[in-house]
Amino acid sequence: MTKRALITGITGQDGSYLTELLLGKGYEVHGIIRRSSTFNTARIDHLYQDPHEKDQRLVLHYGDLTDSSRLVTLIEKVRPDEVYHLAAQSHVRVSFDEPEYTGNTTGVGTARLLEAIRMVGVDTRYYQASSSEMFGATPPPQDEDTPFYPRSPYGAAKVYGYWMARNYREAHGLFAVNGILFNHESPRRGETFVTRKIARAAARIKAGLEEHVFLGNLDAVRDWGYAPEYVEGMWRMLQADQPADYVLATGTATTVREFTQWCFERVGLDWEKHVRFDETYLRPTEVDALIGDASKAHRELGWKAQTMPEHLAHLMVDADLAALTS
């Protein structure tokens, strides 16, 4: 029998890679997208299937995390075997400017989706996209038992979503897991996120299209992995015998400065000649270091990151260079 999955945030980086993975495994995939006057499906356009085709296995539905009744309707209509909740206002710096919106979508939106599943009574397995930003100021390395200390409205909203998933698991018996994913990037990363911003700038500067890139805190330490590997970890979590929470990370520490250096070295440029500081990119409260310990995921799920940060930087720059010449 064909498994059916429902993905919120299907048009995002993770949603697009997860859709590819699930379609490759024979799933029927349903995705929720927000109505917009412009097309916002670029990351999954190569997977698009005409609704008039026979045996369509990718179906998109309009919906929004702020609309409870629509979520109930969709859960009832799709009746998924697996739900992957990836949608959020996920830009940390923007969450300081839009804290209420971030709380309403990233935080309370999770509660709306969980309650829709409970109300419909569908037998499903639920994946909650939790974040390393929940750890915030807690010193690394961070694992599943590390206390949360969020330092942004986004991190705080993700902590709320984490505990709601735990509560629905413990109070209502829902097979709900939290995937606490450390930073994971790819050529499909949004252009306002720092890794993609740097990789894209290196490619464009090399091509003579730009001269400078403006960045904030170069000393911030992050654990950067490759997104396609991380979505496979999501899938593995929902195949386990019992629901549990897992950290996914590479376990390596990289500064923004190092990532920048790798990107510019890839195109034969001196990064210091092209990078400029802009304080508007600083956060009101900074997260100094996030470094994950994914040993539980390796032990119980057989998952381990394969792509390390320097290789990641190179493949992202290569993709942006290729896009300029295509």
Summary of the structure (lengths in Angstrom):
residues: 326
radius of gyration: 19.5
end to end distance: 40.8
largest distance: 58.8
contacts: 1124
relative contact order: 0.13
helix: 45%
strand: 17%
